């Protein structure tokens, strides 16, 4: 594998050795990398970091509950063609002008290698992953309207994220390299925070981390605070000029850290509220 095809982290993303190794394994095997982990562990940001590190464009495909596999391949705008035939002066016999590539189709058609992000694949219908098996295997798909097959000029580096809301089919899993991103421990979290808040006073950071990890240990929380919420909370604390003692004593601005009404009423160990 060429040196420029190796991922070693990026200036804005702290990756441990295990994550770097599995990304590079997926690149070497030319297989999709399926990333799971609780919300806020950096699954989506990983794709941005890989694209930055490999110096490739990123093509994101954000999956919704209504997303179909074909949406990522191409879209035939039959409504626009019908409107043009009735009211416009375009040559509607040229079907090609009404074909729009989706994110995966654009990646296949790209003149240069790209990174593809299929984000939150488990939001879609349970059959959605199976509907992509052939395309991800063969790096090609057929467009019946044109009677043409679109083949990938370059096999993209493909990252797929999941929040484990649904079980993914075994046939799909067999075609992927898998990694579960563990929630950062305190030392890793300090590294992550320093990327976003390089000048943060250590005493303030220590106090905020004490309270953050205390809340993550509270039993029965409907949603434990994530890394992204910690970053936001620190931004608010700094903006408000909060000192370490007040952070520990008052747990200020908890609405930034906790996002469920029931959770806001809970107390974390060490709180004096």
C-alpha positions as a printed NumPy array, in Angstrom:
array([[  0.   ,   0.   ,   0.   ],
       [  1.403,   3.358,  -1.016],
       [  2.415,   5.698,   1.77 ],
       [ -0.08 ,   8.375,   0.751],
       [ -2.877,   5.797,   1.195],
       [ -2.208,   5.448,   4.909],
       [ -4.273,   7.162,   7.568],
       [ -2.398,   8.449,  10.59 ],
       [ -4.936,  10.885,  12.014],
       [ -5.392,  14.521,  11.126],
       [ -4.833,  17.938,  12.614],
       [ -8.392,  18.029,  13.961],
       [ -9.087,  14.385,  14.784],
       [ -7.439,  12.369,  17.55 ],
       [ -7.404,   8.686,  16.571],
       [ -5.961,   5.896,  18.699],
       [ -3.703,   3.244,  17.202],
       [ -6.498,   0.688,  16.934],
       [ -8.647,   3.023,  14.87 ],
       [ -5.747,   3.988,  12.604],
       [ -4.954,   0.321,  12.007],
       [ -8.513,  -0.635,  11.09 ],
       [ -8.881,   2.333,   8.709],
       [ -5.699,   1.281,   6.952],
       [ -6.87 ,  -2.344,   6.865],
       [-10.087,  -1.258,   5.119],
       [ -8.076,   0.794,   2.613],
       [ -5.742,  -2.14 ,   1.918],
       [ -8.627,  -4.62 ,   1.516],
       [-10.669,  -2.102,  -0.51 ],
       [-13.696,  -2.874,   1.638],
       [-16.172,  -0.525,   3.329],
       [-15.356,   0.335,   6.931],
       [-18.386,   0.05 ,   9.225],
       [-18.015,   2.261,  12.294],
       [-20.241,   1.895,  15.349],
       [-20.192,   3.697,  18.672],
       [-22.47 ,   5.753,  20.837],
       [-23.49 ,   9.176,  19.509],
       [-20.795,  11.813,  19.868],
       [-17.767,   9.523,  19.592],
       [-16.617,  11.01 ,  16.281],
       [-17.903,   8.472,  13.783],
       [-18.973,  11.033,  11.189],
       [-15.949,  13.244,  11.801],
       [-13.706,  10.273,  11.09 ],
       [-14.694,  10.386,   7.417],
       [-13.72 ,  14.063,   7.254],
       [-10.397,  13.25 ,   8.919],
       [ -9.67 ,  10.391,   6.497],
       [-10.462,  12.634,   3.522],
       [ -8.161,  15.329,   4.904],
       [ -5.345,  12.886,   5.632],
       [ -5.554,  11.248,   2.188],
       [ -6.074,  14.619,   0.467],
       [ -9.229,  13.417,  -1.255],
       [-12.64 ,  15.027,  -1.687],
       [-15.341,  13.788,   0.701],
       [-18.747,  12.875,  -0.728],
       [-21.278,  12.495,   2.112],
       [-24.546,  10.581,   1.922],
       [-26.679,  11.339,   4.987],
       [-29.232,   8.55 ,   5.285],
       [-32.813,   9.229,   6.436],
       [-35.714,   6.936,   7.269],
       [-37.098,   7.439,   3.748],
       [-33.797,   6.949,   1.912],
       [-33.672,   4.246,  -0.76 ],
       [-30.519,   2.647,  -2.091],
       [-31.189,   3.993,  -5.58 ],
       [-31.143,   7.549,  -4.155],
       [-27.422,   7.185,  -3.636],
       [-26.862,   5.984,  -7.184],
       [-28.851,   8.296,  -9.435],
       [-32.137,  10.128,  -9.845],
       [-34.183,  10.314, -13.015],
       [-36.112,  13.604, -12.899],
       [-39.182,  12.451, -14.777],
       [-41.298,  15.311, -13.404],
       [-38.941,  17.938, -14.823],
       [-38.907,  16.145, -18.14 ],
       [-42.713,  16.077, -18.209],
       [-42.899,  19.783, -17.369],
       [-40.359,  20.605, -20.071],
       [-42.333,  18.622, -22.623],
       [-45.462,  20.596, -21.817],
       [-44.171,  24.081, -21.114],
       [-40.478,  24.293, -22.03 ],
       [-38.392,  24.516, -25.179],
       [-35.771,  21.9  , -24.223],
       [-35.083,  18.763, -26.212],
       [-36.761,  16.24 , -23.911],
       [-35.588,  13.336, -26.067],
       [-32.172,  13.619, -24.384],
       [-32.906,  11.591, -21.253],
       [-29.299,  11.953, -20.126],
       [-29.902,  15.599, -19.245],
       [-32.492,  14.473, -16.681],
       [-30.236,  11.987, -14.921],
       [-28.579,  13.273, -11.743],
       [-25.953,  11.228,  -9.94 ],
       [-26.43 ,  10.537,  -6.252],
       [-23.524,  10.551,  -3.764],
       [-22.391,   7.003,  -4.553],
       [-22.923,   7.519,  -8.281],
       [-20.872,  10.716,  -8.149],
       [-18.081,   8.834,  -6.382],
       [-18.062,   6.163,  -9.093],
       [-18.033,   8.763, -11.846],
       [-15.338,  10.926, -10.235],
       [-12.159,  11.436, -12.263],
       [-10.116,  11.325,  -9.054],
       [-10.222,   9.038,  -5.989],
       [-12.643,  10.157,  -3.282],
       [-13.804,   9.246,   0.215],
       [-17.484,   8.333,   0.601],
       [-19.412,   8.661,   3.858],
       [-22.659,   6.692,   4.205],
       [-23.838,   8.267,   7.44 ],
       [-26.213,   6.538,   9.889],
       [-27.094,   3.627,   7.636],
       [-29.313,   2.125,  10.34 ],
       [-31.837,   4.963,   9.974],
       [-33.094,   3.518,   6.7  ],
       [-35.313,   0.515,   6.069],
       [-33.882,  -2.835,   7.143],
       [-33.446,  -3.887,   3.496],
       [-31.462,  -0.777,   2.606],
       [-28.006,  -2.301,   3.281],
       [-28.847,  -5.421,   1.269],
       [-29.914,  -3.248,  -1.648],
       [-26.358,  -1.864,  -1.828],
       [-24.515,  -5.202,  -1.757],
       [-24.003,  -5.592,  -5.501],
       [-22.99 ,  -1.978,  -6.027],
       [-20.464,  -2.03 ,  -3.182],
       [-19.067,  -5.375,  -4.345],
       [-18.835,  -4.652,  -8.045],
       [-18.391,  -0.879,  -7.835],
       [-20.946,  -0.524, -10.611],
       [-24.659,  -0.008, -11.186],
       [-26.999,  -0.047, -14.165],
       [-29.099,   2.914, -15.317],
       [-32.091,   1.364, -17.162],
       [-33.243,   4.693, -18.59 ],
       [-29.945,   4.96 , -20.483],
       [-29.269,   1.231, -20.761],
       [-25.795,   1.985, -19.456],
       [-23.661,   0.7  , -16.62 ],
       [-21.74 ,   3.195, -14.496],
       [-18.471,   1.702, -13.276],
       [-16.175,   3.239, -10.706],
       [-13.117,   4.837, -12.259],
       [-11.443,   4.579,  -8.848],
       [-12.646,   2.479,  -5.925],
       [-13.541,   5.023,  -3.232],
       [-12.571,   4.696,   0.407],
       [-16.004,   4.054,   1.926],
       [-16.893,   4.696,   5.566],
       [-20.294,   3.689,   6.916],
       [-21.549,   4.813,  10.322],
       [-24.201,   3.219,  12.502],
       [-25.684,   4.1  ,  15.883],
       [-26.824,   0.472,  16.303],
       [-30.498,   1.448,  16.123],
       [-31.146,  -1.58 ,  13.909],
       [-29.368,  -4.869,  13.324],
       [-27.587,  -4.912,   9.981],
       [-27.884,  -7.997,   7.728],
       [-25.175, -10.645,   7.992],
       [-24.552, -10.556,   4.239],
       [-23.803,  -6.843,   4.495],
       [-21.586,  -7.258,   7.562],
       [-19.502,  -9.923,   5.816],
       [-18.475,  -7.383,   3.203],
       [-17.311,  -4.775,   5.715],
       [-14.359,  -4.215,   7.985],
       [-15.793,  -3.394,  11.417],
       [-14.686,  -1.169,  14.28 ],
       [-16.427,  -0.016,  17.443],
       [-15.197,   3.343,  18.707],
       [-14.944,   3.148,  22.479],
       [-15.845,   6.274,  24.414],
       [-12.652,   8.222,  25.176],
       [-11.099,   7.848,  28.611],
       [ -9.987,  10.928,  30.509],
       [ -6.539,  11.154,  28.921],
       [ -7.922,  10.76 ,  25.408],
       [-10.603,  13.321,  26.184],
       [ -7.977,  15.852,  27.24 ],
       [ -6.25 ,  15.405,  23.866],
       [ -9.552,  15.895,  22.047],
       [-10.483,  18.974,  24.053],
       [ -7.07 ,  20.539,  23.46 ],
       [ -7.692,  20.393,  19.71 ],
       [-10.761,  22.602,  20.167],
       [ -9.653,  24.629,  23.212],
       [ -5.843,  24.804,  23.082],
       [ -5.628,  27.703,  25.543],
       [ -8.077,  26.395,  28.137],
       [ -6.822,  26.658,  31.716],
       [ -5.979,  23.253,  33.123],
       [ -7.9  ,  23.908,  36.344],
       [-11.074,  24.715,  34.408],
       [-10.63 ,  21.653,  32.204],
       [-10.069,  19.385,  35.216],
       [-13.184,  20.696,  36.952],
       [-15.318,  20.32 ,  33.826],
       [-14.025,  16.795,  33.172],
       [-14.714,  15.792,  36.782],
       [-18.332,  16.856,  36.419],
       [-18.689,  15.478,  32.878],
       [-17.516,  11.978,  33.795],
       [-19.535,  12.094,  37.018],
       [-22.701,  12.693,  35.002],
       [-21.803,   9.877,  32.607],
       [-21.764,   7.518,  35.609],
       [-25.235,   8.498,  36.811],
       [-27.542,   5.506,  36.573],
       [-30.746,   5.933,  34.589],
       [-29.738,   8.863,  32.398],
       [-31.851,   8.794,  29.24 ],
       [-28.943,  10.293,  27.268],
       [-25.433,  10.412,  28.604],
       [-23.459,  13.524,  27.625],
       [-21.181,  13.03 ,  24.619],
       [-17.87 ,  14.473,  23.485],
       [-19.501,  17.085,  21.267],
       [-21.65 ,  18.278,  24.161],
       [-18.59 ,  18.532,  26.393],
       [-16.868,  20.713,  23.787],
       [-19.928,  22.984,  23.643],
       [-20.194,  23.088,  27.434],
       [-16.581,  24.153,  27.765],
       [-17.15 ,  26.92 ,  25.212],
       [-20.027,  28.276,  27.303],
       [-18.101,  27.962,  30.56 ],
       [-15.159,  29.9  ,  29.128],
       [-17.438,  32.547,  27.626],
       [-19.152,  33.024,  31.002],
       [-15.826,  33.195,  32.842],
       [-16.68 ,  30.297,  35.166],
       [-13.973,  29.379,  37.659],
       [-13.269,  25.765,  38.693],
       [-14.952,  26.094,  42.108],
       [-18.25 ,  27.291,  40.614],
       [-18.172,  24.558,  37.985],
       [-17.838,  21.89 ,  40.664],
       [-20.335,  23.507,  43.033],
       [-23.086,  24.596,  40.645],
       [-22.897,  22.483,  37.458],
       [-23.779,  25.621,  35.434],
       [-25.457,  25.576,  32.015],
       [-26.451,  21.925,  32.301],
       [-28.852,  22.378,  29.406],
       [-25.796,  22.377,  27.148],
       [-24.539,  19.083,  28.578],
       [-27.802,  17.198,  29.219],
       [-30.603,  17.161,  26.66 ],
       [-33.48 ,  15.365,  28.409],
       [-35.811,  17.028,  30.925],
       [-35.697,  14.018,  33.241],
       [-31.889,  14.037,  33.184],
       [-31.659,  17.687,  34.22 ],
       [-33.218,  16.823,  37.562],
       [-30.624,  14.191,  38.416],
       [-27.573,  14.815,  40.537],
       [-24.127,  13.53 ,  39.805],
       [-21.733,  12.396,  42.564],
       [-19.944,  15.341,  44.138],
       [-22.654,  17.867,  43.272],
       [-23.685,  20.409,  45.912],
       [-26.807,  21.532,  44.068]])
